Amino acid sequence: MTDSFLYTLPTDPVALPLVEQLTEEYQTRYGNYFEEGGAAQEMNRYPPERFGAPDGAFVLLLRNGKPIAGGAFMRYDETTAEFKRVWTDRDHRRQGLARKILVELEAQALRQGYGRVYLTTGFRQPEARELYLRTGYTALFDLQADPESIQILAFEKALVAPRAAFANENGSALQAAVARK
């Protein structure tokens, strides 16, 4: 079993099975709750290029060459990336793959110069809500309120570079910090 990340666009034929499955899931959970065109309209809300460099990224987690999870981000503002479409294939859930996608997206957002993440999820996605809370995201809504009364659940997180990024050439973060003083 070999896992690897692939940076591409949502229109890549490799991504299409996962994108189609996500569209089906949105349609099942929400129907036309938010928009007349339902999930298809939501999935086409943003041009695919918004999820490409230099301002965005679209990443797939491949297992033996097949997409099993994915996610994306686009520019929200100069210092903030907006994460979108974090998703795990229905046959590969409960393996920590969404968390892997979040870690990879956060690292890529840092590499692209972002210092903050903003994201939203829907009220009918309690597993996403819990994932974001467990991975250090701050809810921008009242956690005690009924999620359906809020509908769009927003979160944010400040990105912090890994400690190794602050280490000097000898690999000692402490020495590097002392040297800067």
N, C-alpha and C positions, 0 to 999 in steps of 0.2 A: 504494500500500500504506500503510494507516494503522493504526498500533498505538495502543491506549489501554487503560488499566486500568479495571476495573469492580469496585467493592466491592459485594458481595451476600451471599447465603447459598447453601450447597450445594443447597438445594431449589429455587432459581431455575431456571425452564425453560431459560434461557441456559446454565446450568452443567451441566445433566444429561448432555449428550453426553460431556463431558470426565470427569465423575464415573463414568459408566458404563464408559468406556474404562479408567479407572484400576482399577475393580473387576475388569474382565476381566483386566487385566495382573496384578493381585495373585493372582487365581485361577489363572492360567497358571503363575506362578512358584512359588506356595506351595501351591495346592490347599487341603487341610484340615490342613496341617502344624502350624499353631498352634492352631486351633480347629475344633470339629465343624462349625460353620456356614461355615467358609472366609471368603473375601473379603467376601461380603455382610455377614456378622456383623461383621467388622472395620470395614467402611465405615459401619456403623450403630452403632458402639460409643459415639459421643458424639452428644448431641442437636445438631441444626443450630445452635441458638441459642448454643451455646458458641463458635461461630466468628463471632459478631456483636459489635458494640459494646455496652457499653464495654470489655469484657475481651478480645475477640478480633476477628479480621478474616478474611474470605474474599475473595480477590482473583482475578480472571480477567484474563488478558492477551488482549485482543480484537484481531483483525486483520480489518479491513473488517467489523466487527460480529460475527465468529465467534470463539468461544473456541479459543485455540491453546495456552494454558498456564495454570496456576493454582497456588494454594497457600493455606494458611490458618494461623492460629495461634489459640491459646486460652490462658487464664491457667494457668500452671503453679504459680506462687506470686506473692506481692505484687510482686516485681521481675523475674520471669522469664516470658517468653512461650514456649510450646511450639509449635514449627512442626510442621505436619502436611500431608500430601497435596500436596507439591510435585510437580508433574506437567507434562509437555509432551506434547501430542498426537503420536501416532506419526508423522504425516506432516510434522511441523515440528521434528524433533529435529536436533541438531548445528548449531543457530543461536544458541546462547547464551541461549535463552529461560528456562531454569531459573535461570540466573544473574540474569537481569532480575527474575524473580519473587522470588528471595532478596533482592535489593537493595530492592525495593519493600516486601516484608514487614518487613525490618529497619527501614526508614525509618518505616513505619507503627507498628511496635512502639515505636520511640523516641517518636513523636508521642503514643502512648497511655501513655507513662510507664515503659515497661520498660527495664531496663538490661542484660538478659542474655537469651540464647536457649538453649533446650534442645531437642534433637530426637533422634529415633531413626530408623533405617532398618533394613531387614532384610538378612540375610546374602546373599540372592540378588539384591541390587541394587548390584553393584559400581560402576556409573556414578554412583549417588547418593553412595556412600562417597567416591569420588574428587572429586565436585563439592564436597562439604562440606570436604574437606581443602584443595582448591585455593582456596576462598573464605574461609579463615581460621578455620574451626571446629577446635576441639581435640577429638581422639578421647578418650573416657572409657573406652577399652578398649585392650588390648595390640594394637598394629598388626601385630605379628609373629605373633600367634596365628591359627589357622584361623578365618575368620569364622563358619563353620557351628558351631564349638564354642561360640561366643559367642551366636549367633542374633540378638539384638537389639543393634545397634551404636548406641551413644549418643554424642552430640556436644554441645559447648557453645561459646558465643561471647559475649564481652562486647561490648555495643553502644557505639559511640562516635559522638557527633553529628558531622556534617560540619563542617569548619573554618569554613565560612561562618556556621554557627549561632553561633559565638563572636565574630563580627565586630561592631564597633559600628556606629552609623548611617552612618559614612563608608565602611564596607566594609573596614576594615583590621583583620584579626585580630591583627596584631602590636600595633597601637595599643591595641586593646581589652585585650590581655593586660597590656601595660605599665600601662595606666590602672588595672587592678585591683590592682596591687602597691602 
